[in-house]
Amino acid sequence: MLNSHSFPPLVIRGRSLLPIVQGGMGVGVSAHRLAGSVAREGALGTIASIDLRHHHHDLVERCRQSPDTATLEQANLTALAREIHLARMLSEGRGMLAVNVMKAVSAQADYVRVACESGADAIVMGAGLPLDLPDMTQGHDIALIPILSDSRGVALVLKKWLKKGRLPDAVVIEHPAHAGGHLGVGNLADMHDRRFDFLRILEELETVFASLSLNRQDVPVILAGGINSHDAVRELLSAGANGVQLGTPFAVTEEGDAHPNFKRVLAEATPEDIVEFVSVTGLPARAVKTPWLMRYLRHETKIRAKLGVLKHACPTALECLSACGWRDGIEKFGHFCIDTRLAAALRGDVANGLFFRGREALPFGAAIRSVHDLLELLLTGATRPAVAGRWAYSLG
Ligand SMILES: Cc1cc2nc3c(=O)[nH]c(=O)nc-3n(C[C@H](O)[C@H](O)[C@H](O)COP(=O)(O)O)c2cc1C
């Protein structure tokens, strides 16, 4: 555990944590090993709920034998319950364990239910406005944390939740110009809009909270996207943030749950290797220009013109998204199977995978280091020599 740093703790639902949060990363990139290791250090570790069956050989085998939607969905719910249990054991009861659920996913309500029943400490919901999250978790003592990208979104959630008698236990503000994965902006051309500036949002939130007769400090604010140094952490925490969330730097740690090739692709990417595009969810996303993505983007206009409005059977039978550009024939969305591509990346298939990544350089450059070393660097600025070979990778 890391105790020697000078920042105030991030307090969520009465629990004192390190002010560094590990963001949820699907498919399978943040499962029990990463989230449990982060929690063990006394921070908030997040399991991404989507399609976790890939980490369980018996579940993959069951799905291969009965490749229907019900079997796949059940396998994922079983995998989520197992991952929460394993993360809890690894955490040795320290820190906090969250489950990330994307609003855009069809099985969102089931993932939330299993997270609550399996003893997760928090639900973190993004990729859509989580207006009904308090109803979905009624009767459970669990922290609720929406992911938003501007102060207007925070105001909307606060107003809606106040009517239900609930305040968020924290909010994550994710900057679309820097973060990895899906981005909370309708149009890519808008991602540098000043309404996403962290310092401006912190200022605007004072007014939003005051207008609702609330105190800004009633709801911890966690900033995410491109945070990659001790200086950045210090600057944002002294500007009024209560915590910062990182994704890419945790994905490439030794404890990260993806294949070593996945970590290498992310860690070795230069700024020219990173691209924004429209995902099958209709949201923009940011990833590394690996061979499959380059090929897709080269043909995107042609694919859209030829196949854009055609409906297709879901290639995996998982029906993972409530609205999918490929399955539902939504012309302006992306047109590929995101689940197949993300699962390939998790396995380290560089030729065929989709490798989500944030825009900025990483704290340790291309080096793969431990969760402890990353937290220590972010909180104290100190780096110590690497110790090799602490973790081995396994799927299933
Ligand atoms: C590989 C990868 C997968 C991600 N998957 C998800 C996800 O499933 N759900 C989610 O809310 N955010 C997801 N994110 C966003 C992260 O949780 C985090 O907020 C973001 O990456 C922060 O930006 P950074 O990568 O610059 O630190 C993903 C990011 C990456 C890099």
The ligand as a MOL file (V3000), in Angstrom:
LIG
                    3D

  0  0  0     0  0            999 V3000
M  V30 BEGIN CTAB
M  V30 COUNTS 31 33 0 0 0
M  V30 BEGIN ATOM
M  V30 1 C -8.3910 -0.2420 -24.0890 0
M  V30 2 C -9.4220 0.6790 -23.4900 0
M  V30 3 C -10.7170 0.2210 -23.2910 0
M  V30 4 C -11.6790 1.0580 -22.6870 0
M  V30 5 N -12.9250 0.5420 -22.4390 0
M  V30 6 C -13.8310 1.2750 -21.7350 0
M  V30 7 C -15.0800 0.7000 -21.3500 0
M  V30 8 O -15.3750 -0.4700 -21.6280 0
M  V30 9 N -15.9400 1.4850 -20.6520 0
M  V30 10 C -15.6400 2.7790 -20.3050 0
M  V30 11 O -16.4580 3.4570 -19.6540 0
M  V30 12 N -14.4530 3.3530 -20.6470 0
M  V30 13 C -13.5460 2.6260 -21.3370 0
M  V30 14 N -12.3070 3.1640 -21.6320 0
M  V30 15 C -11.9460 4.5030 -21.0970 0
M  V30 16 C -11.1080 4.3880 -19.7900 0
M  V30 17 O -11.8550 3.8340 -18.7440 0
M  V30 18 C -10.5440 5.7600 -19.3070 0
M  V30 19 O -11.5480 6.5970 -18.8090 0
M  V30 20 C -9.8080 6.5060 -20.3840 0
M  V30 21 O -9.0000 5.6240 -21.1080 0
M  V30 22 C -8.9460 7.6220 -19.7610 0
M  V30 23 O -8.0470 8.1320 -20.6960 0
M  V30 24 P -6.4920 7.6600 -20.7640 0
M  V30 25 O -6.4990 6.3600 -21.4710 0
M  V30 26 O -5.8510 8.7490 -21.5550 0
M  V30 27 O -5.9810 7.5480 -19.3640 0
M  V30 28 C -11.3460 2.3820 -22.3010 0
M  V30 29 C -10.0390 2.8480 -22.5550 0
M  V30 30 C -9.0870 2.0210 -23.1300 0
M  V30 31 C -7.6880 2.5370 -23.3560 0
M  V30 END ATOM
M  V30 BEGIN BOND
M  V30 1 1 1 2
M  V30 2 1 2 3
M  V30 3 2 2 30
M  V30 4 2 3 4
M  V30 5 1 4 5
M  V30 6 1 4 28
M  V30 7 2 5 6
M  V30 8 1 6 7
M  V30 9 1 6 13
M  V30 10 2 7 8
M  V30 11 1 7 9
M  V30 12 1 9 10
M  V30 13 2 10 11
M  V30 14 1 10 12
M  V30 15 2 12 13
M  V30 16 1 13 14
M  V30 17 1 14 15
M  V30 18 1 14 28
M  V30 19 1 15 16
M  V30 20 1 16 17
M  V30 21 1 16 18
M  V30 22 1 18 19
M  V30 23 1 18 20
M  V30 24 1 20 21
M  V30 25 1 20 22
M  V30 26 1 22 23
M  V30 27 1 23 24
M  V30 28 2 24 25
M  V30 29 1 24 26
M  V30 30 1 24 27
M  V30 31 2 28 29
M  V30 32 1 29 30
M  V30 33 1 30 31
M  V30 END BOND
M  V30 END CTAB
M  END
